[in-house]
């Protein structure tokens, strides 16, 4: 099951960003700025984070404590990663 951000993005004809290295992250920051949702999610299996294409990642230069799997009401049961 995809998270709400992924479903919304797909409905608009896109996909959430996947970042494999610092260069790609720099490009995303330059284009979108901070506070951006990524397609790195534990939607299918709690605690197992995968990209939207079901690939894994060893690159982890995200925002502090991300992915944090924040399930608070304020976060809306967050399942994805933010930068």
The first five atom37 places (N, CA, C, CB, O) and aatype in JSON, in Angstrom:
{
  "aatype": [20, 20, 20, 20, 20, 20, 20, 20, 20, 20, 20, 20, 20, 20, 20, 20, 20, 20, 20, 20, 20, 20, 20, 20, 20, 20, 20, 20, 20, 20, 20, 20, 20, 20, 20, 20, 20, 20, 20, 20, 20, 20, 20, 20, 20, 20, 20, 20, 20, 20, 20, 20, 20, 20, 20, 20, 20, 20, 20, 20, 20, 20, 20, 20, 20, 20, 20, 20, 20, 20, 20, 20, 20, 20, 20, 20, 20, 20, 20, 20, 20, 20, 20],
  "atom_mask": [
    [1, 1, 1, 1, 1],
    [1, 1, 1, 1, 1],
    [1, 1, 1, 1, 1],
    [1, 1, 1, 1, 1],
    [1, 1, 1, 1, 1],
    [1, 1, 1, 1, 1],
    [1, 1, 1, 1, 1],
    [1, 1, 1, 1, 1],
    [1, 1, 1, 1, 1],
    [1, 1, 1, 1, 1],
    [1, 1, 1, 1, 1],
    [1, 1, 1, 1, 1],
    [1, 1, 1, 1, 1],
    [1, 1, 1, 1, 1],
    [1, 1, 1, 1, 1],
    [1, 1, 1, 1, 1],
    [1, 1, 1, 1, 1],
    [1, 1, 1, 1, 1],
    [1, 1, 1, 1, 1],
    [1, 1, 1, 1, 1],
    [1, 1, 1, 1, 1],
    [1, 1, 1, 1, 1],
    [1, 1, 1, 1, 1],
    [1, 1, 1, 1, 1],
    [1, 1, 1, 1, 1],
    [1, 1, 1, 1, 1],
    [1, 1, 1, 1, 1],
    [1, 1, 1, 1, 1],
    [1, 1, 1, 1, 1],
    [1, 1, 1, 1, 1],
    [1, 1, 1, 1, 1],
    [1, 1, 1, 1, 1],
    [1, 1, 1, 1, 1],
    [1, 1, 1, 1, 1],
    [1, 1, 1, 1, 1],
    [1, 1, 1, 1, 1],
    [1, 1, 1, 1, 1],
    [1, 1, 1, 1, 1],
    [1, 1, 1, 1, 1],
    [1, 1, 1, 1, 1],
    [1, 1, 1, 1, 1],
    [1, 1, 1, 1, 1],
    [1, 1, 1, 1, 1],
    [1, 1, 1, 1, 1],
    [1, 1, 1, 1, 1],
    [1, 1, 1, 1, 1],
    [1, 1, 1, 1, 1],
    [1, 1, 1, 1, 1],
    [1, 1, 1, 1, 1],
    [1, 1, 1, 1, 1],
    [1, 1, 1, 1, 1],
    [1, 1, 1, 1, 1],
    [1, 1, 1, 1, 1],
    [1, 1, 1, 1, 1],
    [1, 1, 1, 1, 1],
    [1, 1, 1, 1, 1],
    [1, 1, 1, 1, 1],
    [1, 1, 1, 1, 1],
    [1, 1, 1, 1, 1],
    [1, 1, 1, 1, 1],
    [1, 1, 1, 1, 1],
    [1, 1, 1, 1, 1],
    [1, 1, 1, 1, 1],
    [1, 1, 1, 1, 1],
    [1, 1, 1, 1, 1],
    [1, 1, 1, 1, 1],
    [1, 1, 1, 1, 1],
    [1, 1, 1, 1, 1],
    [1, 1, 1, 1, 1],
    [1, 1, 1, 1, 1],
    [1, 1, 1, 1, 1],
    [1, 1, 1, 1, 1],
    [1, 1, 1, 1, 1],
    [1, 1, 1, 1, 1],
    [1, 1, 1, 1, 1],
    [1, 1, 1, 1, 1],
    [1, 1, 1, 1, 1],
    [1, 1, 1, 1, 1],
    [1, 1, 1, 1, 1],
    [1, 1, 1, 1, 1],
    [1, 1, 1, 1, 1],
    [1, 1, 1, 1, 1],
    [1, 1, 1, 1, 1]
  ],
  "atom_positions": [
    [[0.84, -1.18, 0.0], [0.0, 0.0, 0.0], [0.89, 1.25, 0.0], [-0.95, -0.01, 1.22], [1.79, 1.35, 0.82]],
    [[0.64, 2.18, -0.9], [1.4, 3.41, -0.97], [0.87, 4.41, 0.04], [1.35, 4.0, -2.38], [-0.3, 4.38, 0.43]],
    [[1.76, 5.3, 0.47], [1.37, 6.38, 1.35], [0.59, 7.44, 0.59], [2.6, 7.0, 2.0], [0.54, 7.43, -0.64]],
    [[-0.04, 8.36, 1.34], [-0.88, 9.4, 0.74], [-0.1, 10.28, -0.22], [-1.51, 10.26, 1.83], [-0.62, 10.66, -1.27]],
    [[1.15, 10.61, 0.12], [1.96, 11.45, -0.77], [2.19, 10.76, -2.1], [3.3, 11.8, -0.11], [2.11, 11.39, -3.15]],
    [[2.48, 9.46, -2.08], [2.72, 8.71, -3.32], [1.45, 8.6, -4.15], [3.26, 7.32, -3.0], [1.5, 8.73, -5.37]],
    [[0.32, 8.37, -3.49], [-0.95, 8.26, -4.21], [-1.29, 9.58, -4.87], [-2.09, 7.84, -3.25], [-1.69, 9.61, -6.03]],
    [[-1.12, 10.69, -4.15], [-1.4, 12.02, -4.7], [-0.48, 12.31, -5.88], [-1.24, 13.1, -3.63], [-0.91, 12.82, -6.91]],
    [[0.79, 12.0, -5.71], [1.77, 12.25, -6.77], [1.44, 11.44, -8.03], [3.19, 11.9, -6.27], [1.5, 11.97, -9.14]],
    [[1.1, 10.17, -7.86], [0.74, 9.31, -8.98], [-0.5, 9.84, -9.69], [0.51, 7.87, -8.5], [-0.58, 9.82, -10.92]],
    [[-1.48, 10.3, -8.92], [-2.71, 10.84, -9.5], [-2.44, 12.07, -10.36], [-3.7, 11.19, -8.4], [-3.19, 12.38, -11.28]],
    [[-1.35, 12.78, -10.04], [-0.98, 13.97, -10.81], [-0.03, 13.62, -11.97], [-0.32, 15.0, -9.89], [0.45, 14.51, -12.68]],
    [[0.23, 12.32, -12.16], [1.05, 11.88, -13.28], [2.54, 11.81, -12.98], [0.84, 12.78, -14.42], [3.35, 11.75, -13.9]],
    [[2.91, 11.83, -11.71], [4.32, 11.78, -11.35], [4.65, 10.63, -10.42], [4.73, 13.07, -10.71], [3.82, 9.77, -10.16]],
    [[5.87, 10.65, -9.94], [6.32, 9.72, -8.91], [7.14, 10.51, -7.9], [7.15, 8.53, -9.52], [7.73, 11.53, -8.24]],
    [[7.18, 10.04, -6.66], [8.01, 10.69, -5.66], [9.47, 10.48, -5.98], [7.68, 10.17, -4.25], [9.85, 9.46, -6.56]],
    [[10.29, 11.44, -5.61], [11.72, 11.4, -5.91], [12.41, 10.23, -5.24], [12.38, 12.7, -5.49], [12.08, 9.86, -4.11]],
    [[13.36, 9.65, -5.95], [14.28, 8.65, -5.41], [15.67, 9.25, -5.48], [14.2, 7.28, -6.2], [16.05, 9.84, -6.5]],
    [[16.43, 9.12, -4.41], [17.76, 9.72, -4.35], [18.77, 8.64, -4.01], [17.81, 10.87, -3.32], [18.66, 7.97, -2.98]],
    [[19.78, 8.49, -4.87], [20.78, 7.44, -4.69], [22.13, 7.95, -4.24], [20.94, 6.69, -5.96], [22.98, 7.17, -3.82]],
    [[22.34, 9.29, -4.33], [23.66, 9.82, -3.97], [23.55, 11.32, -3.69], [24.69, 9.55, -5.1], [22.5, 11.93, -3.88]],
    [[24.66, 11.91, -3.24], [24.66, 13.32, -2.87], [24.37, 14.24, -4.06], [26.0, 13.7, -2.25], [23.69, 15.25, -3.91]],
    [[24.88, 13.9, -5.24], [24.62, 14.72, -6.41], [23.12, 14.81, -6.7], [25.36, 14.15, -7.64], [22.6, 15.9, -6.95]],
    [[22.43, 13.67, -6.66], [20.99, 13.68, -6.89], [20.27, 14.47, -5.8], [20.45, 12.24, -6.94], [19.32, 15.2, -6.1]],
    [[20.71, 14.34, -4.56], [20.08, 15.1, -3.48], [20.28, 16.6, -3.68], [20.65, 14.66, -2.11], [19.36, 17.38, -3.47]],
    [[21.48, 17.0, -4.09], [21.75, 18.41, -4.37], [20.84, 18.94, -5.47], [23.23, 18.61, -4.76], [20.36, 20.07, -5.4]],
    [[20.61, 18.12, -6.5], [19.73, 18.53, -7.6], [18.29, 18.69, -7.12], [19.79, 17.5, -8.73], [17.61, 19.64, -7.52]],
    [[17.82, 17.78, -6.27], [16.47, 17.89, -5.73], [16.34, 19.15, -4.88], [16.1, 16.64, -4.9], [15.36, 19.88, -5.0]],
    [[17.33, 19.4, -4.0], [17.31, 20.62, -3.18], [17.28, 21.87, -4.06], [18.53, 20.65, -2.26], [16.53, 22.8, -3.79]],
    [[18.1, 21.89, -5.11], [18.16, 23.06, -5.98], [16.82, 23.31, -6.68], [19.27, 22.88, -7.02], [16.41, 24.45, -6.87]],
    [[16.15, 22.23, -7.07], [14.89, 22.35, -7.79], [13.69, 22.58, -6.87], [14.65, 21.1, -8.61], [12.84, 23.42, -7.16]],
    [[13.64, 21.85, -5.75], [12.44, 21.86, -4.9], [12.63, 22.5, -3.54], [11.97, 20.47, -4.72], [11.65, 22.8, -2.85]],
    [[13.87, 22.71, -3.13], [14.12, 23.23, -1.8], [13.99, 22.14, -0.76], [13.17, 24.37, -1.48], [13.89, 20.96, -1.09]],
    [[13.98, 22.54, 0.49], [13.86, 21.58, 1.59], [12.42, 21.17, 1.83], [14.44, 22.16, 2.87], [11.52, 21.59, 1.09]],
    [[12.22, 20.38, 2.84], [10.89, 19.91, 3.24], [10.16, 19.24, 2.08], [10.05, 21.07, 3.79], [9.02, 19.59, 1.76]],
    [[10.83, 18.29, 1.46], [10.32, 17.58, 0.29], [10.13, 16.11, 0.62], [11.26, 17.75, -0.92], [11.0, 15.48, 1.22]],
    [[8.98, 15.56, 0.21], [8.73, 14.13, 0.42], [9.47, 13.32, -0.62], [7.22, 13.83, 0.36], [9.56, 13.69, -1.79]],
    [[10.01, 12.19, -0.17], [10.68, 11.25, -1.06], [9.85, 9.98, -1.19], [12.09, 10.92, -0.54], [8.94, 9.74, -0.4]],
    [[10.16, 9.17, -2.2], [9.47, 7.91, -2.4], [10.12, 6.77, -1.64], [9.42, 7.58, -3.86], [10.12, 5.63, -2.12]],
    [[10.67, 7.03, -0.47], [11.33, 6.02, 0.38], [10.39, 5.72, 1.54], [12.75, 6.51, 0.9], [10.26, 6.53, 2.46]],
    [[9.74, 4.59, 1.49], [8.58, 4.34, 2.34], [8.58, 2.92, 2.92], [7.3, 4.57, 1.54], [9.12, 1.99, 2.32]],
    [[7.98, 2.79, 4.1], [7.77, 1.45, 4.66], [6.3, 1.08, 4.58], [8.27, 1.39, 6.13], [5.76, 0.44, 5.48]],
    [[5.66, 1.49, 3.49], [4.22, 1.26, 3.31], [3.85, -0.22, 3.2], [3.75, 1.99, 2.07], [2.81, -0.63, 3.71]],
    [[4.67, -1.01, 2.56], [4.36, -2.42, 2.34], [4.66, -3.28, 3.57], [5.13, -2.96, 1.15], [3.93, -4.23, 3.86]],
    [[5.72, -2.94, 4.28], [6.13, -3.73, 5.44], [6.74, -2.79, 6.48], [7.14, -4.85, 5.04], [7.81, -2.21, 6.25]],
    [[6.09, -2.64, 7.6], [6.52, -1.72, 8.65], [7.99, -1.92, 9.01], [5.65, -1.91, 9.89], [8.41, -3.02, 9.36]],
    [[8.76, -0.82, 8.9], [10.17, -0.85, 9.26], [11.11, -1.23, 8.13], [10.36, -1.78, 10.37], [12.32, -1.11, 8.28]],
    [[10.56, -1.68, 6.99], [11.38, -2.02, 5.83], [11.15, -0.94, 4.77], [11.04, -3.44, 5.27], [10.13, -0.95, 4.08]],
    [[12.11, -0.02, 4.66], [11.97, 1.1, 3.74], [12.49, 0.74, 2.36], [12.69, 2.32, 4.27], [13.61, 0.24, 2.21]],
    [[11.66, 1.0, 1.35], [11.99, 0.76, -0.05], [11.6, 1.98, -0.87], [11.27, -0.52, -0.58], [10.73, 2.76, -0.47]],
    [[12.25, 2.15, -2.03], [11.83, 3.18, -2.96], [10.54, 2.74, -3.64], [12.93, 3.48, -4.01], [10.18, 1.57, -3.59]],
    [[9.85, 3.68, -4.27], [8.59, 3.37, -4.96], [8.74, 2.26, -5.99], [8.06, 4.61, -5.64], [7.77, 1.56, -6.28]],
    [[9.95, 2.07, -6.55], [10.17, 1.0, -7.52], [10.58, -0.32, -6.84], [11.24, 1.42, -8.53], [11.02, -1.25, -7.51]],
    [[10.44, -0.38, -5.51], [10.77, -1.54, -4.66], [12.26, -1.81, -4.51], [10.11, -2.75, -5.22], [12.64, -2.87, -4.04]],
    [[13.11, -0.86, -4.91], [14.54, -1.03, -4.69], [14.92, -0.53, -3.29], [15.35, -0.27, -5.77], [14.19, 0.25, -2.67]],
    [[16.06, -0.99, -2.81], [16.55, -0.57, -1.5], [17.56, 0.56, -1.7], [17.19, -1.77, -0.73], [17.89, 0.93, -2.82]],
    [[18.05, 1.1, -0.59], [19.01, 2.19, -0.69], [19.96, 2.15, 0.5], [18.3, 3.54, -0.75], [19.55, 1.92, 1.63]],
    [[21.24, 2.37, 0.21], [22.2, 2.51, 1.3], [22.51, 3.98, 1.55], [23.49, 1.74, 0.99], [23.12, 4.32, 2.56]],
    [[22.09, 4.86, 0.64], [22.3, 6.3, 0.8], [21.28, 6.82, 1.81], [22.18, 7.06, -0.57], [20.08, 6.6, 1.66]],
    [[21.76, 7.52, 2.84], [20.85, 7.96, 3.91], [21.18, 9.37, 4.41], [20.9, 6.98, 5.06], [21.25, 9.57, 5.63]],
    [[21.39, 10.32, 3.54], [21.68, 11.68, 3.98], [20.4, 12.51, 4.03], [22.71, 12.34, 3.04], [20.28, 13.53, 3.35]],
    [[19.44, 12.07, 4.85], [18.15, 12.74, 4.95], [18.16, 13.76, 6.08], [17.03, 11.71, 5.16], [19.18, 13.98, 6.73]],
    [[17.01, 14.36, 6.28], [16.81, 15.26, 7.4], [17.07, 14.5, 8.7], [15.38, 15.87, 7.38], [16.98, 13.27, 8.72]],
    [[17.39, 15.19, 9.76], [17.66, 14.58, 11.05], [16.56, 13.6, 11.44], [17.81, 15.66, 12.14], [15.37, 13.93, 11.36]],
    [[16.94, 12.41, 11.85], [16.02, 11.36, 12.31], [15.06, 10.84, 11.24], [15.22, 11.88, 13.45], [14.02, 10.27, 11.58]],
    [[15.39, 11.02, 9.98], [14.55, 10.48, 8.91], [15.17, 9.2, 8.37], [14.37, 11.52, 7.78], [16.39, 9.12, 8.31]],
    [[14.4, 8.22, 7.98], [12.95, 8.23, 8.13], [12.57, 7.99, 9.59], [12.31, 7.16, 7.23], [13.15, 7.14, 10.26]],
    [[11.58, 8.75, 10.06], [11.23, 8.65, 11.47], [9.96, 7.86, 11.73], [11.07, 10.01, 12.05], [9.64, 7.55, 12.88]],
    [[9.22, 7.52, 10.66], [8.02, 6.7, 10.81], [7.06, 7.31, 11.83], [8.39, 5.29, 11.23], [6.47, 6.59, 12.63]],
    [[6.91, 8.64, 11.8], [6.06, 9.36, 12.73], [4.61, 8.96, 12.51], [6.23, 10.89, 12.55], [4.04, 9.22, 11.45]],
    [[4.02, 8.32, 13.5], [2.63, 7.88, 13.39], [1.69, 8.76, 14.2], [2.5, 6.44, 13.84], [0.55, 8.37, 14.47]],
    [[2.16, 9.95, 14.59], [1.32, 10.86, 15.37], [0.17, 11.39, 14.53], [2.16, 12.02, 15.92], [0.23, 11.38, 13.3]],
    [[-0.85, 11.83, 15.2], [-2.0, 12.41, 14.52], [-1.58, 13.63, 13.7], [-3.09, 12.79, 15.54], [-2.07, 13.84, 12.59]],
    [[-0.66, 14.44, 14.26], [-0.2, 15.63, 13.56], [0.48, 15.3, 12.24], [0.76, 16.41, 14.43], [0.36, 16.05, 11.26]],
    [[1.18, 14.18, 12.2], [1.89, 13.78, 10.98], [0.99, 12.99, 10.05], [3.12, 12.96, 11.33], [1.39, 12.69, 8.92]],
    [[-0.2, 12.64, 10.47], [-1.12, 11.9, 9.63], [-0.7, 10.47, 9.36], [-1.29, 12.61, 8.34], [-1.01, 9.91, 8.31]],
    [[0.02, 9.86, 10.32], [0.46, 8.48, 10.13], [1.53, 8.36, 9.06], [-0.71, 7.61, 9.78], [1.49, 7.45, 8.23]],
    [[2.47, 9.28, 9.07], [3.55, 9.36, 8.08], [4.21, 8.0, 7.85], [4.6, 10.37, 8.52], [4.5, 7.28, 8.8]],
    [[4.43, 7.66, 6.61], [5.11, 6.43, 6.24], [6.33, 6.68, 5.36], [4.15, 5.51, 5.53], [7.12, 5.76, 5.14]],
    [[6.49, 7.89, 4.84], [7.55, 8.18, 3.89], [8.66, 9.02, 4.52], [6.98, 8.89, 2.68], [8.58, 9.4, 5.69]],
    [[9.67, 9.3, 3.75], [10.85, 10.03, 4.2], [10.81, 11.46, 3.68], [12.14, 9.31, 3.73], [10.36, 11.72, 2.56]],
    [[11.28, 12.39, 4.51], [11.35, 13.79, 4.11], [12.8, 14.24, 4.13], [10.49, 14.67, 5.04], [13.6, 13.77, 4.94]],
    [[13.14, 15.17, 3.24], [14.46, 15.79, 3.28], [14.3, 17.26, 3.6], [15.22, 15.6, 1.93], [15.29, 17.99, 3.68]]
  ]
}
